[in-house]
Amino acid sequence: SRARGWVWVLSLVAFVVYAAYALSRHRQFLTAGHDLGIFDQAVRAYSRFAEPLVPLKGSDFNILGDHFPPIRLAVVPAYWAFDDPRTLLVIQALLIAASIPVVHAFARRRMPSGWALALSAGYALGWPIAAMVDFDFHEVAFAVPVLALAIDALDRRSDRALIAWSLVLLLVREDMG
């Protein structure tokens, strides 16, 4: 339908805008070394099949002693192609964009198509999402589409999907449960 087409356009625009904004901040040296640097060092180590040591947190600091987010491993193939912290910034924009159609599907079950699209745009451009992009990168970005999918499953009364997405959420961080 036309509404679905607009949702995909909205998702693409959100991806491009958020990725461009994050990359622009990085190019201007406005990204912080702390979280972006920590996750970059951890994923880079994983991509080289090495112990995930993160010197930014201390010499010989193993990131597995801080949190246990296995979802970071999903980024490893991207690092094989683009071994750069900017990869994380682009992936975060992609994760946000991926959640928009799910939010729209949820809203569409409750309201007319135009209102559902407006709500989806409000979500995509809302302060919490924009603030996350402005923060640089954090593994919690993986929770955005997973939470959207879990809430959608709950709304559809799909217990299996809800349990599956809830288990995936635990892969984002051990304290996400």
Phi and psi in degrees as a GROMACS rama.xvg file:
@    title "Ramachandran Plot"
@    xaxis  label "Phi"
@    yaxis  label "Psi"
@TYPE xy
-64.0469  -37.4342  ARG-2
-61.5133  -42.5187  ALA-3
-62.597  -37.7553  ARG-4
-60.9186  -42.9982  GLY-5
-66.2935  -33.5765  TRP-6
-65.0755  -40.8917  VAL-7
-68.1185  -35.5068  TRP-8
-63.9713  -45.7445  VAL-9
-58.4812  -43.29  LEU-10
-63.7044  -43.2677  SER-11
-64.2714  -44.0605  LEU-12
-62.837  -44.4884  VAL-13
-60.5708  -43.9892  ALA-14
-58.8979  -50.46  PHE-15
-63.4192  -45.8486  VAL-16
-64.4164  -47.4393  VAL-17
-69.1818  -38.3425  TYR-18
-66.3131  -45.2335  ALA-19
-62.2798  -42.228  ALA-20
-62.5864  -47.549  TYR-21
-63.7661  -42.7117  ALA-22
-67.113  -35.9857  LEU-23
-64.5854  -42.8908  SER-24
-60.6946  -41.8053  ARG-25
-65.9091  -42.2935  HIS-26
-62.4138  -29.7111  ARG-27
-91.9632  10.5277  GLN-28
61.1329  35.5627  PHE-29
-100.455  -4.86153  LEU-30
-81.61  148.422  THR-31
-87.5143  143.335  ALA-32
-74.1136  -19.7354  GLY-33
-65.7966  -77.195  HIS-34
-68.964  -48.3123  ASP-35
-59.3969  -42.79  LEU-36
-66.1075  -40.8432  GLY-37
-61.7843  -49.3269  ILE-38
-69.0994  -34.6073  PHE-39
-62.4814  -45.9942  ASP-40
-64.3124  -39.7012  GLN-41
-67.0392  -48.3095  ALA-42
-66.76  -37.8901  VAL-43
-60.87  -42.3692  ARG-44
-62.7588  -45.8714  ALA-45
-58.5908  -41.1793  TYR-46
-66.5246  -19.6062  SER-47
-102.65  11.6184  ARG-48
56.5403  38.8982  PHE-49
-112.759  166.302  ALA-50
-62.4353  134.358  GLU-51
-77.2537  72.2745  PRO-52
-83.1895  138.503  LEU-53
-126.618  92.6721  VAL-54
-58.0616  -26.5267  PRO-55
-61.3053  -25.1997  LEU-56
-95.5076  -4.55684  LYS-57
138.631  153.25  GLY-58
-62.9849  134.094  SER-59
59.5047  28.5248  ASP-60
-81.2769  118.145  PHE-61
-88.8337  120.892  ASN-62
-61.6146  -22.2803  ILE-63
-67.1984  -15.7017  LEU-64
-82.3061  -8.01777  GLY-65
-97.77  -64.3219  ASP-66
-140.444  162.639  HIS-67
-120.528  85.3717  PHE-68
-107.235  89.1096  PRO-69
-62.094  -16.8749  PRO-70
-61.6412  -22.7262  ILE-71
-56.1076  -29.9888  ARG-72
-62.4966  -22.9465  LEU-73
-65.3184  -21.2541  ALA-74
-85.2281  -17.6766  VAL-75
-53.0742  -47.2891  VAL-76
-59.0094  -34.4667  PRO-77
-65.2061  -34.9372  ALA-78
-71.9595  -26.3261  TYR-79
-64.8001  -32.1049  TRP-80
-90.5901  -39.4882  ALA-81
-134.71  86.0241  PHE-82
-80.652  82.9634  ASP-83
-159.907  142.869  ASP-84
-62.1118  -23.7839  PRO-85
-63.3198  -24.3599  ARG-86
-58.5553  -42.4227  THR-87
-63.6859  -37.5437  LEU-88
-65.8608  -40.7861  LEU-89
-68.8289  -40.5743  VAL-90
-63.278  -38.7723  ILE-91
-61.705  -42.9108  GLN-92
-62.7666  -37.4268  ALA-93
-66.387  -41.0488  LEU-94
-63.2309  -40.6373  LEU-95
-64.1524  -47.7767  ILE-96
-60.6102  -35.797  ALA-97
-66.8656  -24.0324  ALA-98
-80.8184  -20.4386  SER-99
-63.0359  -47.141  ILE-100
-61.9374  -30.7167  PRO-101
-69.4215  -43.6788  VAL-102
-61.9575  -40.4874  VAL-103
-64.2581  -42.3747  HIS-104
-60.5531  -41.6414  ALA-105
-61.2515  -49.3381  PHE-106
-66.4745  -35.6352  ALA-107
-63.7476  -28.5682  ARG-108
-72.4159  -12.9364  ARG-109
-114.793  -15.8168  ARG-110
-150.605  166.065  MET-111
-60.4305  158.59  PRO-112
-54.2437  -45.5333  SER-113
-62.9407  -42.2441  GLY-114
-67.421  -38.2557  TRP-115
-63.6974  -39.0833  ALA-116
-66.9163  -40.8466  LEU-117
-63.4605  -41.7533  ALA-118
-64.0721  -40.1267  LEU-119
-63.7169  -39.8054  SER-120
-65.8154  -40.9391  ALA-121
-61.1504  -40.7345  GLY-122
-62.9351  -48.7269  TYR-123
-62.997  -33.3949  ALA-124
-103.148  2.59869  LEU-125
-66.8932  160.149  GLY-126
-55.266  -46.2476  TRP-127
-59.9738  -40.4958  PRO-128
-70.1639  -46.6806  ILE-129
-61.9531  -39.1199  ALA-130
-65.8384  -34.6084  ALA-131
-64.3096  -42.0953  MET-132
-66.1706  -38.4476  VAL-133
-69.2862  -20.9007  ASP-134
-77.5744  -11.9768  PHE-135
98.4363  -114.547  ASP-136
-136.69  143.058  PHE-137
-147.873  147.639  HIS-138
-60.1148  -19.8692  GLU-139
-63.0606  -17.9819  VAL-140
-57.2704  -30.4972  ALA-141
-65.553  -24.7846  PHE-142
-72.4711  -22.8813  ALA-143
-58.9112  -58.0536  VAL-144
-69.7619  -31.8213  PRO-145
-66.7359  -43.4835  VAL-146
-63.3307  -40.8387  LEU-147
-60.616  -43.4244  ALA-148
-67.3546  -37.216  LEU-149
-67.0922  -43.3192  ALA-150
-65.4392  -39.8212  ILE-151
-62.5326  -42.5237  ASP-152
-63.4264  -40.1497  ALA-153
-61.7147  -44.3577  LEU-154
-64.776  -36.3023  ASP-155
-80.9754  -3.03735  ARG-156
60.4945  37.8098  ARG-157
-98.9112  90.8942  SER-158
-60.5727  -41.9898  ASP-159
-62.2241  -45.3846  ARG-160
-64.9342  -40.1442  ALA-161
-60.5933  -46.0684  LEU-162
-64.1167  -43.2266  ILE-163
-61.1747  -47.9388  ALA-164
-68.4659  -32.3247  TRP-165
-66.2818  -37.7156  SER-166
-67.9859  -39.5206  LEU-167
-61.7643  -37.9923  VAL-168
-58.1332  -35.2386  LEU-169
-67.208  -20.2265  LEU-170
-77.8432  -17.4219  LEU-171
-71.0138  -48.7258  VAL-172
-159.777  147.403  ARG-173
-63.7763  -22.3149  GLU-174
-94.7347  6.78137  ASP-175
-71.5313  -23.3625  MET-176
